Every structure is written in C-alpha cells, then in structure tokens.
Amino acid sequence: MSPLEIGGLAIAGLLVLIYLGMPIGVAMLAVSFAGVAAIRGEPVSMRMLGAAANNSLREYLYAIVPLFVLMGLLVTVSKVGKDTFDVFQRLLGRITAGLGIATVFANAVFAAITGVSIASATVFSRVAVPEMTRHGYTRKFATGVVAGSSVLGMLIPPSLLMIVYAVLAEESVGRMFLAGVGPGMLLAFAFSVTIFLLARFSPGFVFTGEKESETEDTLGWGALLRKAVPIVFLMVLVLGGLYGGFLNPTEAGAAGALGALAIALLRRSLSWRSFWNLLVETGQITVSVLFLILAATFFSRMLALSGVPRFLAEVMLDGPVGPWGFLVLYLLLIIALGCLIDSISIMLILLPIALPVAEAAGFDLIWFGVLTVVSVEIGLLTPPFGLSVYVIKSAMNDPDLKISDIFRGALPFVGAMIASLGLIVLIPGIATFLARL
C-alpha cells in the first residue's frame, strides 16, 4: 500500500472514529500513530510522537492560552459583562430596537476583553435577554441577538481561535489579532443593520406589541462612568499594551489576567473557593486545548509524510476546480461541519489538509485564517449542533424556552455572517489591511 493510500485511509478512519464517539484528540493521535507506523514503522512513529509533543507544546507562546482563559473567567465573575451591557443600554436604548443594537456593541466590547464566544453567550443570556423581554422584545429575537452577537468573541482580539490558527499556520499571533479587527467591526455593523431592518420591516419578529417600550434612564452619568472605567482599563491594558508594542501576546495575556483579578478583588466578587474553582477550570480548558494542538501537530506530520496535502494541491489547483473553487468548497465544508462538531475540532481536522493547498494557491494565510474563523463561527448558530444556542438554553434555565425558537431568532444573523464572509472574500483588505501594515 502506498503512503498516499495510507494517508487517505487515515483520514477516513479519523472520520469514522469521530462518528463512533471517540474524543477527537484521541482519534487524531490513534490514526496518526497507525499511519506513520504503516509508512515508516513503529519505532519511527514513537519517535515522531515524542518529537511532536516536545516541539508543539514547549513554546513560550503557549502560555497565552491559560492566561487569556483565566482573564475571561475572571471578567465573567466580576460582572464586567453586565456593566458593559448597562453602558450601551444607556447610550443606545432610545433608538429603534436600541437594546438589540446595544447588545451587539456590548458583546463586541466584551469580546475585546475575553476572547471566548461561550463566555459572551453565557453572560448576555442572563443579562440582556431578561432586560429586552421586559422592554417589549420577543424572546425569540432577544435570544437570537445574544446568540448572533456572541460569535464576535472569537473574531475580535484577543481570540482563542485566532491563537489556535496562528499556531497551526505558523503565523504571528499579533498579526492574526489585528486581522480580526476589521472583520469584527464589519460583523457588528452587519448585525446592527440586520436588527434595524427587522424592526423596520418585520416588527412582529422583534416586538411583542405594536410599539417598543421606551428604555428608562435609570443609570446616571456618574454611575455610567464608574461602570465604564474597568472596561476601558482592561481594553487599554491588553490591546493598548499589545498594539503599542509594550507587550508581546503572552505578556498581554498575563497583564489582562492580573487586571481582571484586581477588578474582581476590588469588587469583592471572588472568594478563595471560587478563585480555586476558576484556576481548576482554567487548567482543564488549557489542557484540552493543548492536547488537541498536540494531536493536530502529529496528524499534520503524518499527512505530510503520506503526501496527501501535495496530492490534493495538485488535484484542486491544476484540475477544473481551481484555487477559488477550492476556497468555496473549503468554506462550505467548514459550515457543514459546524452543524456537527465544535469550532476548535473543525480547525484541527481541516487545517493540516487545507493549509498546504491554500499556500500552494498563493492565498494570504492571514486572510485565509479570518475566513476560516468566520466560517467556523457560523456553525455556532446552525442546527443541530449550534453550541452558542445550547449554551443560551442552558444559561436561561427556562423550560418554556424552546431550542427551535433560539435557532429561528439567530437565523437572520447567520444570513448577515454569510454576507459578511462574502465581502471579506471579495475585499481581502478588510482582514489584511491592519495586519500587513
């Protein structure tokens, strides 16, 4: 059996094992080990596994993962998310569908602090949805806005998915963060326009009554300023330090985690027990992410040894499909897989195969990474998996709230994301302008 055939069988075996329910990291390690053993022998497979573990996890850069995860968890505990929503509610509450637009911008700012979509979905489902329903919005629309805008957490820097992509593509984390700014602003604008158009042309979808209830100005300007200070402080500390050249990505994560810890302590929202639980949760998330990166590294080396990426590049680029046909098929495959498995797993499975093809096609890998992240995030809103939708359902803990209603509420935002994805494909500078300065 040729190495190419072995590589093809390894990919098929990986899909079968995932379908049977085996954890994705374990499945990737198993097929990679078996593939290298079949091509070069078991001793080589053992040495390659050790080398992959050593080379992929000892880098100083990987300290960024637990630091940003810890910062996100501390920010959630210290109720900065609620403050962010309160600020934008006060600023935008009086315009048409103002609370919906306020939720989008609050999510965008919260994303610039946490970098995790699930944290945004959890926080704003408990903060924004009750407030929106109290002011006359339908629950379907309120949960759909939260689900849709939560995806900004993985696009606007700092972003965990951007870190994973940068590692796999061997790109600069700082450049990947910069590349997410333009598309993140585009998505926030697209979501706001979508909300305004829904309120204008389909008010029954947005409001329970004929008119929107007016937002009361319960928050004075002094209280508004006090709520805004911690938000601005963290954004300046992390993003200002990173893009001002004072901190590298890992140091920015450490500074952000320390700043978030200081805010939580000053607000007395953190006990020793809750802090310990946060540290344990940070460790669990970090270990799972790093284990998946190890598995993906071994998998990509096995594929390179088999020649599968080179073969696919020749077939895709020299055949009738062509570079742009490959890109369309790749993005459609990501969106389809998003209906079944989680974001990081999609990237770890597809990128070792797709990156060599994209590089051979002459695509800008930073632009390609932004397209990948946006496509992956669409999967957070699509059935049957729709992770953000299920997180909102779990956080709301309301037996009368149906999963189908949340999916229907999120559908307009899926359309906005697909339109934004098309714009980024047609105008690469939206993603690459800042990153390539």
Long-range contacts (C-beta under 8 A, 24 or more apart in sequence): 1-38, 3-39, 3-305, 3-306, 3-307, 4-306, 4-307, 4-308, 4-311, 6-35, 6-38, 6-39, 6-306, 7-35, 7-302, 7-303, 7-305, 7-306, 7-307, 7-308, 8-306, 8-308, 9-35, 10-34, 10-35, 10-302, 10-303, 10-306, 11-303, 11-308, 11-353, 14-299, 14-349, 18-341, 24-292, 24-295, 24-341, 24-345, 24-348, 24-349, 25-288, 25-291, 25-292, 25-294, 25-295, 26-295, 28-292, 28-295, 28-296, 28-298, 28-299, 28-348, 28-349, 29-294, 29-295, 29-298, 29-299, 31-299, 31-302, 32-295, 32-298, 32-299, 32-301, 32-302, 33-298, 35-302, 35-305, 35-306, 36-301, 36-302, 36-305, 39-302, 39-305, 39-306, 40-305, 48-298, 48-301, 48-302, 49-298, 52-294, 52-297, 52-298, 52-301, 53-294, 55-297, 56-167, 56-293, 56-294, 56-297, 57-290, 57-293, 57-294, 60-250, 61-167, 61-173, 61-249, 61-250, 62-167, 62-290, 62-293, 63-250, 63-253, 63-254, 64-163, 64-173, 64-249, 64-250, 64-253, 65-160, 65-163, 65-286, 65-289, 65-290, 66-282, 66-283, 66-285, 66-286, 67-250, 67-253, 67-254, 67-256, 67-257, 68-114, 68-115, 68-158, 68-160, 68-163, 68-253, 68-256, 68-257, 69-116, 69-160, 69-282, 69-285, 69-286, 70-257, 70-260, 70-278, 70-279, 70-282, 71-113, 71-114, 71-238, 71-253, 71-256, 71-257, 71-259, 71-260, 72-113, 72-114, 72-115, 72-116, 72-119, 73-119, 73-278, 73-281, 73-282, 74-257, 74-260, 74-261, 74-263, 74-264, 74-270, 74-278, 75-110, 75-113, 75-114, 75-119, 75-234, 75-260, 75-263, 76-114, 76-119, 76-122, 76-123, 77-264, 77-269, 77-270, 77-274, 77-278, 78-230, 78-260, 78-263, 78-264, 78-267, 78-269, 78-270, 79-267, 79-269, 80-110, 80-113, 80-230, 80-231, 80-234, 80-260, 80-263, 81-106, 81-110, 81-119, 81-120, 81-123, 81-124, 81-127, 82-123, 82-127, 83-227, 83-228, 83-230, 83-231, 84-109, 84-110, 84-227, 84-231, 85-124, 85-127, 85-128, 85-131, 86-219, 86-224, 86-227, 87-224, 87-227, 87-228, 87-231, 89-131, 89-215, 89-219, 90-217, 90-219, 90-224, 93-215, 93-217, 94-214, 94-215, 96-196, 96-199, 96-200, 96-212, 97-195, 97-196, 97-198, 97-199, 97-206, 97-212, 98-215, 99-128, 99-131, 99-132, 99-135, 99-137, 99-215, 100-132, 100-137, 100-141, 100-142, 100-145, 100-195, 100-199, 100-206, 101-192, 101-195, 101-196, 102-128, 103-128, 103-132, 103-145, 103-146, 103-149, 104-145, 104-148, 104-149, 104-152, 104-188, 104-191, 104-192, 104-195, 105-188, 105-192, 107-146, 107-149, 107-150, 107-152, 107-153, 108-149, 108-152, 108-156, 108-184, 108-185, 108-188, 109-231, 109-235, 110-153, 111-152, 111-153, 111-154, 111-155, 111-156, 111-159, 111-184, 112-156, 112-157, 112-158, 112-235, 112-238, 112-239, 113-231, 113-234, 113-235, 113-238, 113-256, 113-260, 114-153, 115-153, 115-154, 115-156, 115-157, 115-158, 115-159, 115-160, 116-153, 116-154, 116-160, 117-150, 117-151, 117-152, 117-153, 117-154, 117-343, 117-377, 117-380, 117-388, 118-150, 118-153, 118-387, 118-388, 118-391, 119-153, 120-149, 120-150, 120-152, 120-153, 121-146, 121-147, 121-150, 121-388, 121-391, 121-392, 121-395, 122-391, 122-392, 122-395, 124-149, 124-150, 125-391, 125-392, 125-395, 125-396, 126-395, 126-396, 129-392, 129-396, 134-213, 135-212, 135-213, 135-214, 135-215, 136-207, 136-208, 136-209, 136-211, 136-212, 136-213, 137-206, 137-207, 137-208, 137-212, 138-205, 138-206, 138-207, 138-208, 138-409, 139-401, 139-405, 140-205, 140-405, 140-406, 140-408, 140-409, 141-198, 141-205, 141-206, 141-207, 141-409, 142-409, 143-392, 143-396, 143-401, 143-405, 143-406, 143-409, 143-410, 144-406, 144-408, 144-409, 144-410, 144-411, 144-412, 144-413, 145-191, 145-195, 145-409, 145-413, 146-392, 147-380, 147-381, 147-386, 147-388, 147-389, 147-392, 147-406, 147-409, 147-410, 147-413, 148-191, 148-381, 148-410, 148-412, 148-413, 148-414, 148-416, 148-417, 149-188, 149-191, 149-413, 150-380, 150-388, 151-187, 151-377, 151-378, 151-380, 151-381, 151-388, 151-417, 152-184, 152-187, 152-188, 154-343, 154-373, 154-376, 154-377, 155-180, 155-183, 155-184, 155-187, 155-370, 155-373, 155-374, 155-377, 156-180, 156-181, 156-184, 157-181, 157-184, 157-239, 157-242, 158-238, 158-239, 158-242, 158-249, 158-252, 158-253, 158-256, 159-373, 160-289, 160-344, 161-343, 161-344, 161-347, 161-373, 161-376, 161-377, 162-369, 162-373, 163-249, 164-289, 164-293, 164-344, 164-347, 164-348, 165-347, 165-351, 165-369, 165-372, 165-373, 166-369, 167-293, 168-293, 168-296, 168-300, 168-347, 168-348, 168-351, 168-352, 168-355, 169-351, 169-355, 169-365, 169-368, 169-369, 171-365, 171-366, 171-369, 173-249, 174-242, 174-243, 174-248, 174-249, 175-366, 175-435, 175-436, 176-366, 176-369, 176-435, 177-242, 177-249, 178-243, 178-434, 178-435, 178-437, 179-366, 179-367, 179-369, 179-370, 179-431, 179-432, 179-434, 179-435, 180-370, 180-373, 180-431, 181-434, 182-429, 182-430, 182-431, 182-433, 182-434, 183-370, 183-374, 183-420, 183-424, 183-430, 183-431, 186-420, 186-423, 186-424, 186-430, 187-374, 187-416, 187-417, 187-420, 190-416, 190-417, 190-419, 190-420, 191-413, 191-416, 193-416, 194-412, 194-413, 194-415, 194-416, 198-412, 230-263, 233-259, 233-263, 234-259, 234-260, 234-263, 289-344, 292-344, 292-345, 292-348, 293-348, 295-348, 296-348, 296-349, 296-351, 296-352, 299-348, 299-349, 299-352, 300-351, 300-352, 303-352, 303-353, 304-356, 308-353, 309-352, 309-353, 309-355, 309-356, 309-357, 310-356, 312-353, 312-356, 312-357, 313-356, 313-357, 313-360, 313-361, 316-357, 316-361, 317-357, 317-360, 317-361, 323-361, 323-362, 323-363, 326-357, 326-358, 326-361, 327-358, 327-361, 327-363, 327-371, 327-425, 330-354, 330-358, 331-371, 331-375, 331-421, 334-372, 334-375, 334-376, 334-378, 334-379, 335-375, 335-378, 335-379, 335-382, 337-379, 338-375, 338-376, 338-378, 338-379, 338-380, 338-382, 338-385, 339-379, 339-382, 339-383, 339-384, 339-385, 339-386, 340-384, 340-385, 341-385, 342-385, 342-387, 343-376, 343-377, 343-379, 343-380, 343-387, 346-376, 346-379, 347-372, 347-376, 364-428, 364-432, 366-431, 366-432, 366-435, 366-436, 367-424, 367-428, 367-431, 367-432, 370-424, 370-431, 371-421, 371-424, 371-425, 371-431, 374-417, 374-420, 374-421, 374-424, 375-421, 377-417, 378-414, 378-417, 378-418, 378-421, 381-407, 381-410, 381-411, 381-413, 381-414, 381-417, 382-407, 382-414, 383-407, 386-410
